[in-house]
Amino acid sequence: MPKAAVAVLERNGYAVTLPEQNCCGLPMQSNGEFHAARGYAGRNLRWLAPYARAGVPIVGHGSSCTLTLKSDYREILDIHTEEAALVAAHTYDVSEFLLQLYEAGELDTDFQPVEATVLYHAQCQLKAHKMGLPALELMDLIPGLKVHLSEAECCGVAGTYGYKVEKYDIGQAVGKPLWAQIERLKPDVIVCDSETCRWWIEATTGVPSIHPVEVYAAAYG
């Protein structure tokens, strides 16, 4: 999937650089290990801030990770530095970035038909970006693609919550509306921006689950 993101960005004229980086720190943050999370955050900010200062967009394909860079470092980890604000202002989810290109008339929309029925599940942390559903708008541009929006508020995994032995049954119960919709619709594939949600959905239903950028890459051929 990272290769698909690079291919799509390069198709639209962007040279992609992979700077030094580590985990965004969200797994530690979510489990109350705030000191460790701040260590990860500090290193990322030191590595990424020079790109932000140079006006280079920081594009990620994990919407939970990009949300961490955009807001969690400041709002949850209480890191209020010039670097944190600078990186936050220059960070984009990949679909958010591509939709901005489309709205500016700069996106390559020479999409080939993709004859498939997909269910798009917008996970909780994507909604926290408050940017709408850019992937849904972009997939609407692809000929032949039949996109259905998930009716479920949450798949139940909540990051790593559902993977805990003592929380698994709760996570599965939360996800029941999604499992029912998938059974009813029988899509060819589930599309979701979150890694952990994709793993959870695919493991539960057996239906392949992919990132939206893989759909764009397929449409570019």
Secondary structure, DSSP 8 states (H G I E B T S, - for coil): -HHHHHHHHHHTT------S----SHHHHHTT-HHHHHHHHHHHHHHHHHHHHTT--EEES-HHHHHIIIIIHHHTS----HHHHHHHHTEEEHHHHHHHHHHTT-S--------EEEEEE--HHHHTT-S--HHHHHHTTSTTEEEEE---S--S-TTTGGGSTTTHHHHHHHTHHHHHHHHHH--SEEEES-HHHHHHHHHHH---EE-HHHHHHHHH-
